[in-house]
Amino acid sequence: MRRNIIVFFLVVLSCLGCNDGKLRELRILQLNIWCDATVVPGAFEALVDEIARLDVHIVALCEVNNRDGVTSERLVEALKRRGQTWHGASGRCNGVQGTDVCVLSKYPIEEITTGLSTIMGGVDMKVRIDVKGYDVLLYPAHLDYTHYACYLPRGYDGITWQRLSDSETEPATVLKMNRESTRDEAIAAFLDDAKTEQADLILLTGDFNEPSHLDWNEATREKWDHNGCVVPWDCSMQLYEAGFRDVYRVVHPEPTICPGFTYPSDNSEKEIKDLTWAPEADERDRIDFIYYMPDGAFAPKEAKVVGPSSSIVRSERIQEVGNDTFIEPLGIWPTDHKGVLVTFEPIRKN
């Protein structure tokens, strides 16, 4: 009996510890929702269902166009009908890429700033969130989709998306096209703004429309139709040189083991021709990211891929065989991207 009483009190104390108001972890989802979740039939409700069941605290969305009203407000209302309380922040969504973003948070949004960018595909918005006393500053992004230079080594033009007569594998030529986009300017402007800010956690999330130098290295040069090409991609290099880190690669440092592809995702509701831009190539890449500035307050704990564990390769649906952890959709998947879900743990008291 005495032993049972001790066990009972230990359980009670454990439960009290779970509800002591302290932050145990912070879970963040990044997802491109494909034309405001309008392309796949039933996509909006499917998106709401996924957010509701994933047990995340912050959601950063891009390709948000406010087609049927302010998307963040519609999502907050739809989640409320499912018994969940969220706060929403919308980008300007004025038809210019980069403004097509929104943020949802289970924690209070303290400040919303828009109009940061003057270029197409710029980082236009930042949101300050009070996470149980921790100051979290999040910049949601959707960078320029043009001059998609990672198609050159695969034998496709990154501007017209037409088949080339041969692959272009000279890194200098690939980077020349890449820099004709506004992506590098967008990251430079973001870094200028971020260095003026103070927060316990500074995050940059989004669809970059550009891979990472961490994924196009010596180890991967003969994989995924890289065709021997090793590329120090601009955006990831700029961010790393400034001290930011790619959460997925911090948790899973080996791209050959955990490639973490986010595009193009398979989607059983759509025909393959609607999901590929390079139908004769292996065009898989990780172009959706969550970056953070390590400052001692938070440390990455987990990183998972949200969405189908199948992708499109050479116009076929294939099952991924790496060691990535997938959170498969409940039913309808609303987009042609996969999402990224990361978990941070606080390592410094607020």
Helices and strands as residue ranges (DSSP letters): H 2-18, E 26-32, H 34-37, H 43-53, E 58-62, H 71-81, E 87-90, E 101-105, E 109-114, E 125-131, E 134-142, G 149-154, H 171-178, H 183-194, E 201-207, G 218-220, H 234-241, E 245-246, H 247-251, G 272-274, E 288-292, E 298-306, E 310-313, E 316-319, E 326-327, E 339-346
